[in-house]
Amino acid sequence: MRFFLPSFFLVAAALHAVPPAAAPSIIENGNFDHPTEPLKGWISDYEWSGNSHYVGNKNHVSIITEGARKNIVKMDSPGDQGVKIECRAFPFEPGFRYICTFDVKGGGYRVYFNGYRLAPGVRPHDNPELGELREAYKSKAATGTAADWKQEKIELPGVKPSPQAVEILKQLRYLTVYIWFVKPGFVDNVTVTKVADPTMKF
Protein backbone atom coordinates (compact mmCIF):
# COMPACT_ATOMS: atom_id res chain seq x y z
CA MET A 1 0.00 0.00 0.00
CA ARG A 2 1.32 3.41 -0.93
CA PHE A 3 0.84 6.54 1.13
CA PHE A 4 0.88 10.03 -0.35
CA LEU A 5 1.51 13.18 1.66
CA PRO A 6 -0.80 16.09 0.92
CA SER A 7 0.86 18.64 -1.32
CA PHE A 8 0.87 21.34 1.37
CA PHE A 9 3.10 19.09 3.54
CA LEU A 10 5.55 18.73 0.67
CA VAL A 11 5.61 22.50 0.11
CA ALA A 12 6.13 23.14 3.82
CA ALA A 13 9.00 20.65 3.92
CA ALA A 14 10.63 22.26 0.90
CA LEU A 15 10.35 25.72 2.43
CA HIS A 16 11.79 24.45 5.69
CA ALA A 17 14.84 23.09 3.83
CA VAL A 18 15.66 26.46 2.26
CA PRO A 19 17.92 28.56 4.52
CA PRO A 20 16.61 32.05 5.26
CA ALA A 21 18.01 34.80 3.05
CA ALA A 22 20.66 36.99 4.62
CA ALA A 23 19.41 40.37 5.74
CA PRO A 24 20.30 43.10 3.24
CA SER A 25 23.02 45.54 4.22
CA ILE A 26 21.70 48.92 5.34
CA ILE A 27 24.65 50.91 4.01
CA GLU A 28 25.17 51.99 0.42
CA ASN A 29 27.84 50.55 -1.87
CA GLY A 30 29.70 48.46 0.69
CA ASN A 31 31.35 46.53 -2.14
CA PHE A 32 32.63 49.75 -3.73
CA ASP A 33 31.32 48.55 -7.07
CA HIS A 34 29.14 51.49 -8.13
CA PRO A 35 29.75 51.69 -11.92
CA THR A 36 30.62 55.41 -12.04
CA GLU A 37 31.36 56.37 -8.41
CA PRO A 38 33.21 53.56 -6.60
CA LEU A 39 33.25 55.56 -3.36
CA LYS A 40 29.59 56.58 -3.57
CA GLY A 41 28.11 56.45 -0.08
CA TRP A 42 31.50 56.93 1.58
CA ILE A 43 33.44 59.93 2.88
CA SER A 44 37.14 60.26 2.15
CA ASP A 45 37.35 64.06 1.80
CA TYR A 46 37.68 65.75 5.21
CA GLU A 47 38.94 69.12 4.01
CA TRP A 48 35.75 70.71 5.38
CA SER A 49 36.76 69.67 8.92
CA GLY A 50 39.79 71.95 9.07
CA ASN A 51 41.71 69.15 10.83
CA SER A 52 45.27 69.51 9.58
CA HIS A 53 45.86 65.76 9.86
CA TYR A 54 43.08 64.97 7.38
CA VAL A 55 42.83 67.95 5.02
CA GLY A 56 44.55 65.89 2.31
CA ASN A 57 43.00 62.57 3.35
CA LYS A 58 41.24 61.91 0.03
CA ASN A 59 44.61 61.92 -1.79
CA HIS A 60 45.57 58.74 0.06
CA VAL A 61 42.42 56.75 -0.79
CA SER A 62 42.05 54.94 -4.13
CA ILE A 63 40.15 52.10 -5.78
CA ILE A 64 42.19 49.24 -7.24
CA THR A 65 41.87 45.67 -8.54
CA GLU A 66 43.83 42.87 -6.91
CA GLY A 67 43.62 39.48 -8.59
CA ALA A 68 40.01 38.31 -8.57
CA ARG A 69 38.98 41.16 -6.30
CA LYS A 70 37.54 44.11 -8.17
CA ASN A 71 37.05 47.58 -6.76
CA ILE A 72 38.75 47.34 -3.40
CA VAL A 73 39.74 50.37 -1.35
CA LYS A 74 43.45 51.02 -0.97
CA MET A 75 44.47 53.36 1.85
CA ASP A 76 48.06 54.64 1.86
CA SER A 77 48.73 56.25 5.21
CA PRO A 78 50.94 59.35 4.89
CA GLY A 79 52.22 59.12 8.48
CA ASP A 80 51.31 58.47 12.09
CA GLN A 81 48.02 60.37 11.73
CA GLY A 82 46.77 57.63 9.42
CA VAL A 83 44.15 57.73 6.70
CA LYS A 84 40.43 57.10 7.07
CA ILE A 85 37.08 56.65 5.39
CA GLU A 86 33.60 56.22 6.79
CA CYS A 87 30.24 55.43 5.31
CA ARG A 88 27.60 58.12 5.12
CA ALA A 89 25.69 58.48 8.36
CA PHE A 90 22.62 56.28 8.69
CA PRO A 91 19.89 56.46 11.37
CA PHE A 92 20.47 54.77 14.70
CA GLU A 93 17.33 52.99 15.88
CA PRO A 94 17.05 52.03 19.56
CA GLY A 95 15.96 48.44 20.14
CA PHE A 96 18.48 47.01 17.70
CA ARG A 97 22.03 45.68 17.81
CA TYR A 98 24.16 46.62 14.79
CA ILE A 99 26.62 44.22 13.18
CA CYS A 100 29.28 45.08 10.61
CA THR A 101 31.43 42.59 8.70
CA PHE A 102 34.24 43.55 6.35
CA ASP A 103 37.25 42.10 4.55
CA VAL A 104 40.59 43.64 5.44
CA LYS A 105 44.29 43.30 4.65
CA GLY A 106 47.33 45.25 5.80
CA GLY A 107 47.32 47.69 8.66
CA GLY A 108 47.45 48.29 11.46
CA TYR A 109 43.78 49.04 11.16
CA ARG A 110 41.11 50.23 13.55
CA VAL A 111 37.43 49.89 12.62
CA TYR A 112 34.42 50.75 14.75
CA PHE A 113 30.91 52.20 14.75
CA ASN A 114 31.01 55.95 15.28
CA GLY A 115 27.90 57.37 16.92
CA TYR A 116 26.70 60.92 16.31
CA ARG A 117 24.10 63.34 17.57
CA LEU A 118 22.94 66.42 15.72
CA ALA A 119 25.00 69.58 15.99
CA PRO A 120 23.28 72.46 17.79
CA GLY A 121 20.72 74.19 15.60
CA VAL A 122 20.50 71.39 13.00
CA ARG A 123 17.04 69.97 12.36
CA PRO A 124 16.78 66.17 11.88
CA HIS A 125 16.69 64.98 8.27
CA ASP A 126 17.32 61.75 6.39
CA ASN A 127 20.74 62.39 4.87
CA PRO A 128 22.92 64.57 7.11
CA GLU A 129 26.45 65.60 6.24
CA LEU A 130 29.12 64.87 8.86
CA GLY A 131 29.53 68.60 9.37
CA GLU A 132 25.96 68.68 10.72
CA LEU A 133 26.75 66.08 13.37
CA ARG A 134 28.80 65.80 16.55
CA GLU A 135 30.66 62.64 17.50
CA ALA A 136 29.33 61.19 20.75
CA TYR A 137 30.10 57.46 20.97
CA LYS A 138 32.56 54.82 19.72
CA SER A 139 31.85 51.09 19.75
CA LYS A 140 34.43 48.48 20.63
CA ALA A 141 36.89 48.41 17.71
CA ALA A 142 38.38 45.66 15.57
CA THR A 143 42.13 46.27 15.48
CA GLY A 144 45.13 44.45 14.11
CA THR A 145 47.18 43.69 11.04
CA ALA A 146 46.61 41.06 8.37
CA ALA A 147 49.19 39.72 5.93
CA ASP A 148 46.38 38.18 3.84
CA TRP A 149 42.69 38.95 3.45
CA LYS A 150 40.57 38.14 6.48
CA GLN A 151 37.02 38.88 7.57
CA GLU A 152 36.45 40.94 10.70
CA LYS A 153 33.28 41.78 12.62
CA ILE A 154 32.27 44.61 14.92
CA GLU A 155 29.06 45.14 16.85
CA LEU A 156 27.31 48.01 18.53
CA PRO A 157 27.29 48.03 21.45
CA GLY A 158 29.71 45.06 21.40
CA VAL A 159 29.90 45.05 25.19
CA LYS A 160 27.24 45.46 27.86
CA PRO A 161 26.70 49.22 28.07
CA SER A 162 27.39 50.84 31.41
CA PRO A 163 24.73 53.17 32.82
CA GLN A 164 26.82 56.10 31.57
CA ALA A 165 27.06 54.56 28.09
CA VAL A 166 23.28 54.02 28.03
CA GLU A 167 22.74 57.71 28.69
CA ILE A 168 25.00 58.55 25.73
CA LEU A 169 23.33 55.96 23.49
CA LYS A 170 19.97 57.55 24.24
CA GLN A 171 21.24 60.73 22.59
CA LEU A 172 22.54 59.10 19.40
CA ARG A 173 20.76 59.77 16.13
CA TYR A 174 23.16 58.40 13.49
CA LEU A 175 25.95 55.88 12.99
CA THR A 176 28.84 55.44 10.59
CA VAL A 177 31.37 52.66 10.03
CA TYR A 178 34.75 54.30 10.65
CA ILE A 179 37.79 52.68 8.99
CA TRP A 180 41.32 53.88 9.81
CA PHE A 181 44.78 52.66 8.80
CA VAL A 182 48.13 53.77 10.22
CA LYS A 183 50.02 51.72 7.61
CA PRO A 184 48.96 50.90 4.03
CA GLY A 185 45.95 48.60 3.89
CA PHE A 186 42.93 47.44 1.94
CA VAL A 187 39.23 46.95 2.68
CA ASP A 188 36.30 45.39 0.81
CA ASN A 189 32.82 43.92 1.27
CA VAL A 190 31.55 46.10 4.11
CA THR A 191 28.06 45.14 5.28
CA VAL A 192 25.91 46.43 8.14
CA THR A 193 22.84 44.62 9.42
CA LYS A 194 20.70 45.07 12.51
CA VAL A 195 18.88 42.57 14.73
CA ALA A 196 16.27 43.20 17.39
CA ASP A 197 17.81 43.37 20.85
CA PRO A 198 15.64 44.10 23.90
CA THR A 199 18.67 45.29 25.88
CA MET A 200 19.01 48.18 23.41
CA LYS A 201 15.53 49.55 24.11
CA PHE A 202 16.06 52.79 25.98
C-alpha positions as CSV (number, residue, x, y, z in Angstrom):
1,M,0.0,0.0,0.0
2,R,1.3,3.4,-0.9
3,F,0.8,6.5,1.1
4,F,0.9,10.0,-0.3
5,L,1.5,13.2,1.7
6,P,-0.8,16.1,0.9
7,S,0.9,18.6,-1.3
8,F,0.9,21.3,1.4
9,F,3.1,19.1,3.5
10,L,5.5,18.7,0.7
11,V,5.6,22.5,0.1
12,A,6.1,23.1,3.8
13,A,9.0,20.7,3.9
14,A,10.6,22.3,0.9
15,L,10.4,25.7,2.4
16,H,11.8,24.4,5.7
17,A,14.8,23.1,3.8
18,V,15.7,26.5,2.3
19,P,17.9,28.6,4.5
20,P,16.6,32.0,5.3
21,A,18.0,34.8,3.1
22,A,20.7,37.0,4.6
23,A,19.4,40.4,5.7
24,P,20.3,43.1,3.2
25,S,23.0,45.5,4.2
26,I,21.7,48.9,5.3
27,I,24.7,50.9,4.0
28,E,25.2,52.0,0.4
29,N,27.8,50.6,-1.9
30,G,29.7,48.5,0.7
31,N,31.4,46.5,-2.1
32,F,32.6,49.7,-3.7
33,D,31.3,48.5,-7.1
34,H,29.1,51.5,-8.1
35,P,29.7,51.7,-11.9
36,T,30.6,55.4,-12.0
37,E,31.4,56.4,-8.4
38,P,33.2,53.6,-6.6
39,L,33.3,55.6,-3.4
40,K,29.6,56.6,-3.6
41,G,28.1,56.5,-0.1
42,W,31.5,56.9,1.6
43,I,33.4,59.9,2.9
44,S,37.1,60.3,2.1
45,D,37.4,64.1,1.8
46,Y,37.7,65.7,5.2
47,E,38.9,69.1,4.0
48,W,35.8,70.7,5.4
49,S,36.8,69.7,8.9
50,G,39.8,71.9,9.1
51,N,41.7,69.1,10.8
52,S,45.3,69.5,9.6
53,H,45.9,65.8,9.9
54,Y,43.1,65.0,7.4
55,V,42.8,68.0,5.0
56,G,44.6,65.9,2.3
57,N,43.0,62.6,3.3
58,K,41.2,61.9,0.0
59,N,44.6,61.9,-1.8
60,H,45.6,58.7,0.1
61,V,42.4,56.7,-0.8
62,S,42.1,54.9,-4.1
63,I,40.2,52.1,-5.8
64,I,42.2,49.2,-7.2
65,T,41.9,45.7,-8.5
66,E,43.8,42.9,-6.9
67,G,43.6,39.5,-8.6
68,A,40.0,38.3,-8.6
69,R,39.0,41.2,-6.3
70,K,37.5,44.1,-8.2
71,N,37.1,47.6,-6.8
72,I,38.7,47.3,-3.4
73,V,39.7,50.4,-1.4
74,K,43.4,51.0,-1.0
75,M,44.5,53.4,1.8
76,D,48.1,54.6,1.9
77,S,48.7,56.2,5.2
78,P,50.9,59.3,4.9
79,G,52.2,59.1,8.5
80,D,51.3,58.5,12.1
81,Q,48.0,60.4,11.7
82,G,46.8,57.6,9.4
83,V,44.2,57.7,6.7
84,K,40.4,57.1,7.1
85,I,37.1,56.7,5.4
86,E,33.6,56.2,6.8
87,C,30.2,55.4,5.3
88,R,27.6,58.1,5.1
89,A,25.7,58.5,8.4
90,F,22.6,56.3,8.7
91,P,19.9,56.5,11.4
92,F,20.5,54.8,14.7
93,E,17.3,53.0,15.9
94,P,17.1,52.0,19.6
95,G,16.0,48.4,20.1
96,F,18.5,47.0,17.7
97,R,22.0,45.7,17.8
98,Y,24.2,46.6,14.8
99,I,26.6,44.2,13.2
100,C,29.3,45.1,10.6
101,T,31.4,42.6,8.7
102,F,34.2,43.5,6.3
103,D,37.3,42.1,4.6
104,V,40.6,43.6,5.4
105,K,44.3,43.3,4.6
106,G,47.3,45.3,5.8
107,G,47.3,47.7,8.7
108,G,47.5,48.3,11.5
109,Y,43.8,49.0,11.2
110,R,41.1,50.2,13.5
111,V,37.4,49.9,12.6
112,Y,34.4,50.8,14.8
113,F,30.9,52.2,14.8
114,N,31.0,55.9,15.3
115,G,27.9,57.4,16.9
116,Y,26.7,60.9,16.3
117,R,24.1,63.3,17.6
118,L,22.9,66.4,15.7
119,A,25.0,69.6,16.0
120,P,23.3,72.5,17.8
121,G,20.7,74.2,15.6
122,V,20.5,71.4,13.0
123,R,17.0,70.0,12.4
124,P,16.8,66.2,11.9
125,H,16.7,65.0,8.3
126,D,17.3,61.8,6.4
127,N,20.7,62.4,4.9
128,P,22.9,64.6,7.1
129,E,26.5,65.6,6.2
130,L,29.1,64.9,8.9
131,G,29.5,68.6,9.4
132,E,26.0,68.7,10.7
133,L,26.8,66.1,13.4
134,R,28.8,65.8,16.5
135,E,30.7,62.6,17.5
136,A,29.3,61.2,20.8
137,Y,30.1,57.5,21.0
138,K,32.6,54.8,19.7
139,S,31.9,51.1,19.7
140,K,34.4,48.5,20.6
141,A,36.9,48.4,17.7
142,A,38.4,45.7,15.6
143,T,42.1,46.3,15.5
144,G,45.1,44.5,14.1
145,T,47.2,43.7,11.0
146,A,46.6,41.1,8.4
147,A,49.2,39.7,5.9
148,D,46.4,38.2,3.8
149,W,42.7,38.9,3.4
150,K,40.6,38.1,6.5
151,Q,37.0,38.9,7.6
152,E,36.4,40.9,10.7
153,K,33.3,41.8,12.6
154,I,32.3,44.6,14.9
155,E,29.1,45.1,16.9
156,L,27.3,48.0,18.5
157,P,27.3,48.0,21.4
158,G,29.7,45.1,21.4
159,V,29.9,45.1,25.2
160,K,27.2,45.5,27.9
161,P,26.7,49.2,28.1
162,S,27.4,50.8,31.4
163,P,24.7,53.2,32.8
164,Q,26.8,56.1,31.6
165,A,27.1,54.6,28.1
166,V,23.3,54.0,28.0
167,E,22.7,57.7,28.7
168,I,25.0,58.5,25.7
169,L,23.3,56.0,23.5
170,K,20.0,57.6,24.2
171,Q,21.2,60.7,22.6
172,L,22.5,59.1,19.4
173,R,20.8,59.8,16.1
174,Y,23.2,58.4,13.5
175,L,26.0,55.9,13.0
176,T,28.8,55.4,10.6
177,V,31.4,52.7,10.0
178,Y,34.8,54.3,10.7
179,I,37.8,52.7,9.0
180,W,41.3,53.9,9.8
181,F,44.8,52.7,8.8
182,V,48.1,53.8,10.2
183,K,50.0,51.7,7.6
184,P,49.0,50.9,4.0
185,G,46.0,48.6,3.9
186,F,42.9,47.4,1.9
187,V,39.2,47.0,2.7
188,D,36.3,45.4,0.8
189,N,32.8,43.9,1.3
190,V,31.5,46.1,4.1
191,T,28.1,45.1,5.3
192,V,25.9,46.4,8.1
193,T,22.8,44.6,9.4
194,K,20.7,45.1,12.5
195,V,18.9,42.6,14.7
196,A,16.3,43.2,17.4
197,D,17.8,43.4,20.8
198,P,15.6,44.1,23.9
199,T,18.7,45.3,25.9
200,M,19.0,48.2,23.4
201,K,15.5,49.5,24.1
202,F,16.1,52.8,26.0
